Structures are given as structure tokens and as C-alpha cells.
Amino acid sequence: MRKILIILLVALCCGMSMQAQDSTFNRVVTVERDYQPDIEQATKIKIRPVIVTEEVEPNPVIYSTYSTPLSVEYNLHPLQAAKASFTPQPTLNGVIEGAVGHRNSHLLFGYRINHKKKMSLDLYANHDAYWGKDALSTSKLGMQVSRHFSGADLYFGVEGANESYAYRPTFDWRTIWNINAKLGVQSTNQSALQYRIQTGYNAFTISALAFEHSVRSHLDLWWTNQQHSAGIKAFVQNNFYTTSQTGVTLPSDRHNIRVEPFYEYKGKQIRVHAGVNIDLNIGTGQLLSNAENISFAPSPNVQFEWRMMDDVFHVYAIAQGKYGVGTLEEYMGYNRYLNPIQGIKWDSPRAYTPVDAQIGFKLRPTKTLLIDLYGGYAYMHSACNMQAEEHYDNQGLAYYSLWQSQFQRWKVGANLHYHYRDIVELNMGGNYYFYQQDPIPSMDPTEPYFQENRVKGTSIFDRPNWDAYARLDIHIDSKWSVYSENYFAGSRVAFVQTYPDGATAITLAPIISLNIGGQYAINRWLSVYAEVNDYLNRKHDIFYGYKSQGIHFLVGVNWKF
């Protein structure tokens, strides 16, 4: 009996196993109808992507640039040593560059250290020089260290700069030293209240003839809430002067104060910056003030932009102004060949621009082409002009001095930017200027040179009636690239004091400066380049009596590490 039960159990298990296998491998599925998936209707995305073309937020400027030029525009490239145009942005920590050429040399060094994103150290140095009749050498050495905290950056920097050049008529070697140090803190968090506090010291001297010491302090405080911002920017500069020349009367120490309250609105179509510059100089008076040693000079700082058709058509308007500090550094930045003693003795009101306004529009007919058309008006009060002083014994130019005038300036201009992928990039533009000068009290209008050479509507001393530029960059492939950079300017009138004949005006020839260059990248770290400047060999007058170098070339190498 037991055997019969075991046999029955075994048979039952085998049958169930066979049935399971049959159900698994021989399953029959009956399809009653075709599968009809439920797909939602596709709709067009209604959000238009924003093409960022110009809204690049610059890094905060740490060094003060308050000592602006003495006039709104001087329209000319300053006389400077030849500099390489192919200094690439280092993708590694450091870069070393060197070049030598026809009476030229160029050196560059830069290195950045980042320590766990908490501290950064920047070291940099450069040197450019050319030799010849009007030799010039410029050098710069500096460092900047920043400590990054959770809500702010603490920074310190120091920089030393040097210019050495030949000074006529004896071609004495003059040297300018400029030492700049600063210490500051600025907010980096995303809170509504932002700030920047900075103080610094600047020492400026020229060939041990004159010395200038300045203390410069900044306080910027602003509040931001989405599209709205409001705040105040304050700047104080204290200037102190000494000289090694006996019998020279220096002006009193000057103190410059600038305050700008402002409001900003940044909407999708409308952008506005509304501010007013309130400048006060203590030590030089008579400008909008009856005090002998106090001058007051307000000016606007207003910017408006209307993006009528998104990234296709923009309309903008700008109204700004400024008041010159009137320092020795400011004067020598205008023209290094000025007589430094005469410059610091100049005690009349500082160069003042009550308004410099411009209106225009930007048109982007295609994604690769941007056109900017504009017109503007400016009024210059106590604007500085250069007067060339001829040597008494007719040996040539001795030095430059300054005199001041008032004039109005109208301008029209255009800029064009075109690019094709990452292969071709073209930038070009130009301006035409129309001047009208007020009578010059210091000049006798009956003098023949004054009657003949005084501004007659469209020209003025030191400044051309028109200027233009054009630069073309072509990246042939990942290794080869070439460029052409060109600058043009119309004729100018130089005011020259001759002895014993008096003064005259001399017309300087137009400027045509054509430059080409090429670069070859050997690998990620190493590249070589060559460039030829002023290849037409037109030695134009940068200033009357001081010619440009003419044709010259550089051959160099760039190493990133």
C-alpha cells in the first residue's frame, strides 16, 4: 500500500511540473484589438531664448582710475613702445612671453596661485622698449593678494611703474616713477546690501624735479532688490606737492571730493542709470564758486537703453560729465613731454566737462552683424591744450606747456562688428568732429597768428577733425591665426611758441598706421608670433616735434605653464 502511495505522489509532482513548463513556454496570448497609444498634442515653446551678446558683467575695478584725462577726448594713440598683440589668455597658472625686433623688445610675466579657493595671489611684470632718436622704455611690476571669506573679499595690492624717454632738445634721459598701493574689502554675498571700501597711496615723481603724494579712498554702498538698485559712491583724494627746484612756487595742496548718488533699473526692455556727480576741489577756486580756493563742479551720469526689439534693435542715450583732479600724474599722462615744473605751477581751475551727451541706436540685422550709429555733443570748460616751446637759440623743441580754453564739440560716428563662426572677426568704426572754440582771454585777438589759425568752426588745436580704426582677425585653424590692425586720423593744428618771433600754428600731416601679424600655436603650452607695425613707414607726429617710430617688427615666443 505504501508503495502505491509513493508512486501516486511522484506521478502527481511530475504532472504539475510538466503543466508549469507548458504554461510558461507555450502560453497563448489572444490580441483582441490593435494597441492605440495616447500621445498628447505637441505645442510650440512660447519662451524665446535670450541671446546674450553684450551683457558681460566686468570684474570689479580695484585700482582707482579717478585721475581721468584732462579733456573728454584726445583722439590720438599715445606714443608708446611697441607691444605684442598676440598675448593669449593663459589657460594655465602662468605665462612668460618675450620678443625682440628692429630696435624693439618686449617681455611679459604673469602667475596666479589659488589655494583651495580661499586665497589667491597674482604676480605680474612687463617691459616694452624701443631705441632710436625718440627712445622710450616702459616697465611695470606688481602683485595682488586676495583672501576670500564667506561674505567678503579682503585684498591688498602694490604696483610700481617706470617710464624712461628722451627729452628734447638735448635728448636728456627723463624718468617717471609711479608707485601705487591699496587695501580694501568688498562684499561677495547675495544679500541686498553691497559695499566696497578701499584706501590707497600713490607716489609720483619725474627725474627728481617734482614730487606728488596722493591718498585715495573709496566708499561704495548700494542696495539691490531684483530689478532696482540705489546707492552712493564716494571718493576722496588728497594731493601734496614738493619740488627740488629752488625759486619755484608750488600750488597749495589740493583735496578732491566726489560723491555720486544713483538709482538703477534693469528691466527686460528698459535699463536706466540715473546719477549726479558732485565734485568739490579745495585748493583751486573760481569755478562755479566765488571762493578763492574752492571750486564746485556738478555733472550728470545718466544712461538709458530701450531694447525695442530684443536683441535686434536698441536705442540708447548717455549724458555724463567730469571734473579733472589736476594732479601732476594727470598732466604727465596727457603728455609725458610737458615741463613738470610748469605743470604743477598751473593754478587755474581744473579741466571741467559739464556735459558729454550721446544718443544712438544699435541694429543687429543678422546674428553675425552689429551696427552702432550715434551722435553727440560736449562742452569743455578750462580744457587743457598743449603749447610747444621752441628753444631760444633755434636748436629745436625744448618742452611743452599748457594753456586752457573753452569749446564745444559735436560728433557723429559709427561702429561695426562682424563675425563668422570662430573664424573671422571684424571691428571697424570712425568719428567726425565739429568744434567751436570760445574766445581765449589770454590771447590778443589782434595778433596775426590768432586771427589766422584760431579755430574757425571745425578744428581745434591738438585734435583731428576725424579718426577711424579697423581690425580684422582670422583664425585659419586651431594653430594658425593672423590679424590686421589699422588706425587713421585727420590733420591737426599744433600751437607753437617760437623765439623771438612769437607764436604760430603748424598743420600736422594725417595719421595712417597699418599693422599686421601672425601666430602659430605649436601646442597647448607654446606658441610663436611675428608682427610688423607701420609697414608704410609713415613717421607721423604723435606730438609736434616727436615722431612715431616708423616701420618696425617683433618676433616672439609665448609659453604657458
QUITACOR-V644971 format. One line per field, one symbol per residue. ss: DSSP state (@ for helix, = for strand, . for the rest). psi: psi as a letter, one per 20 degrees, with the letter a starting at -180 (. if undefined). A space follows every 50 residues. Layout:
ss: ???
psi: ???
This chain:
ss: .@@@@@@@@@@@@@@@@@@@@@@@@......................... ...........................................======= =..============...============.....=============.. .================....================.....======== ======...================..================....... ...=============...=============...........======= =======.....===========....@@@@@@@...=.@@@@@@..... .===============..======================......==== ====================...==============..........@@@ @@@......==.=..==========....==========..=======.. .=======..===========....========.......===..==... .=========.
psi: ghhggghgggggghghghhgghhgikpppoohrqpnqnpqppqppippqp oohimooqqppgppkhmrrirgpijqpqprqpqpiloqppiahrpppqqq bnkqqpqpppppppnkjhqqpppqqqppqqqagmqpppqpprqppppoah jrppqqqqppqppprppriikqoqpppoppqqprqqqirkrhpqrppqqr ppppqokkgqqpppppqqoppqppndiqqqappqppppppqrqipqjpoq rqqqpppppoqrpqpnahhpppoorppopppoipaiokqiqhkpppnqqq npppponhldjgpqpqqporrrpqhkrhggghhgoijqohghgiiojrqq ppnhpnqpqaqppnhriipppoprqrqqpppkqpqqopoqqhkkjapgrq rqrqrprqpqqqrqqpppqockgppppqrrqpqpqoprqohiqoiipghg hhiqplgirqpiprhqrqqppppongaihpqrqppqpqqrqrppopoqpj ibqrpppqqqpoopqqrqqpogahhpqqrqqpqliilonrogqpioqrhb pqrqprqppq.
